[in-house]
């Protein structure tokens, strides 16, 4: 499974960004997908996950109500819509896919939230 993430950038607090991650190499419908992030000096943490059928989503409390994960199976793409961004959301964001117990990672895209 290959994952190519894009959409990071620098924004001010309160603004929005949408990350995209295109998957290839396996049938997209077989993949559970999600997003992690890693801030400087901190451990990588999951910030969103979506089931293979797109019905079930999960978010930690830190982003719930601000982040929305979605997937487009026809485009083999998973999205992370981030709104009301805060400086503490600054991190490298990684898309991830889970297939039969094996986790695959994209290359990471940097999101910087600063005034």
BELPE-V124600 format. One record per residue. N is the residue number from 1. RES is the residue in three letters. PSI is psi in degrees with one decimal (NA if undefined). OMEGA is omega in radians with two decimals (* if undefined). Layout:
N,RES,PSI,OMEGA / N,RES,PSI,OMEGA
This chain:
1,UNK,127.2,3.06 / 2,UNK,138.2,-3.09 / 3,UNK,129.0,-3.13 / 4,UNK,109.7,-3.11 / 5,UNK,151.2,3.09 / 6,UNK,169.2,3.02 / 7,UNK,-4.5,3.12 / 8,UNK,169.8,3.13 / 9,UNK,-169.9,3.14 / 10,UNK,128.3,3.13 / 11,UNK,166.8,3.07 / 12,UNK,157.8,3.09 / 13,UNK,137.9,-3.13 / 14,UNK,-14.9,-3.13 / 15,UNK,179.2,-3.06 / 16,UNK,158.3,3.02 / 17,UNK,151.6,3.02 / 18,UNK,122.9,3.05 / 19,UNK,147.0,3.10 / 20,UNK,150.8,3.11 / 21,UNK,116.2,3.13 / 22,UNK,129.0,-3.14 / 23,UNK,146.1,3.08 / 24,UNK,165.7,3.04 / 25,UNK,-23.8,3.09 / 26,UNK,166.3,3.09 / 27,UNK,123.1,-3.05 / 28,UNK,-33.3,-3.11 / 29,UNK,-12.9,3.09 / 30,UNK,-9.7,-2.99 / 31,UNK,130.7,2.82 / 32,UNK,138.0,-3.02 / 33,UNK,163.0,-3.14 / 34,UNK,-176.3,3.13 / 35,UNK,136.8,2.98 / 36,UNK,166.9,2.97 / 37,UNK,156.1,3.09 / 38,UNK,115.6,3.09 / 39,UNK,157.6,-3.14 / 40,UNK,128.6,3.10 / 41,UNK,4.9,-3.11 / 42,UNK,163.2,3.10 / 43,UNK,155.7,3.07 / 44,UNK,136.6,-3.13 / 45,UNK,147.2,3.10 / 46,UNK,136.8,3.12 / 47,UNK,-12.3,3.10 / 48,UNK,147.5,3.07 / 49,UNK,150.0,3.13 / 50,UNK,139.6,-3.09 / 51,UNK,170.3,-3.10 / 52,UNK,-35.0,-3.12 / 53,UNK,0.8,3.09 / 54,UNK,4.6,-3.07 / 55,UNK,-40.1,-3.03 / 56,UNK,131.3,3.07 / 57,UNK,160.8,3.14 / 58,UNK,141.5,3.09 / 59,UNK,146.5,2.97 / 60,UNK,163.0,-3.12 / 61,UNK,-29.5,-3.07 / 62,UNK,-23.6,-3.10 / 63,UNK,-6.2,-3.08 / 64,UNK,133.1,-3.11 / 65,UNK,-12.7,3.13 / 66,UNK,-31.6,-3.11 / 67,UNK,143.6,3.07 / 68,UNK,125.6,3.09 / 69,UNK,143.0,3.10 / 70,UNK,166.8,3.13 / 71,UNK,148.0,3.10 / 72,UNK,101.2,-3.06 / 73,UNK,-34.5,3.14 / 74,UNK,-34.0,3.14 / 75,UNK,0.5,-3.06 / 76,UNK,47.3,-3.05 / 77,UNK,139.9,3.01 / 78,UNK,139.8,-3.07 / 79,UNK,153.6,2.97 / 80,UNK,106.8,3.07 / 81,UNK,120.4,-3.10 / 82,UNK,123.2,-3.13 / 83,UNK,165.2,3.13 / 84,UNK,48.9,-3.07 / 85,UNK,146.3,-3.12 / 86,UNK,157.3,3.09 / 87,UNK,-32.6,-3.14 / 88,UNK,-4.8,3.01 / 89,UNK,-5.8,3.12 / 90,UNK,124.7,-3.07 / 91,UNK,169.2,2.89 / 92,UNK,127.9,-3.10 / 93,UNK,133.2,-3.10 / 94,UNK,131.1,2.96 / 95,UNK,153.7,-3.05 / 96,UNK,151.1,3.09 / 97,UNK,143.2,-3.13 / 98,UNK,124.7,-3.13 / 99,UNK,112.8,3.09 / 100,UNK,46.4,3.06 / 101,UNK,-4.3,3.11 / 102,UNK,130.3,-3.14 / 103,UNK,132.8,3.10 / 104,UNK,148.5,-3.06 / 105,UNK,144.6,2.94 / 106,UNK,-177.4,-3.00 / 107,UNK,-11.3,-3.14 / 108,UNK,142.3,3.06 / 109,UNK,135.1,-3.00 / 110,UNK,129.9,3.02 / 111,UNK,124.7,3.12 / 112,UNK,124.6,3.12 / 113,UNK,112.2,-3.05 / 114,UNK,145.7,3.07 / 115,UNK,NA,*
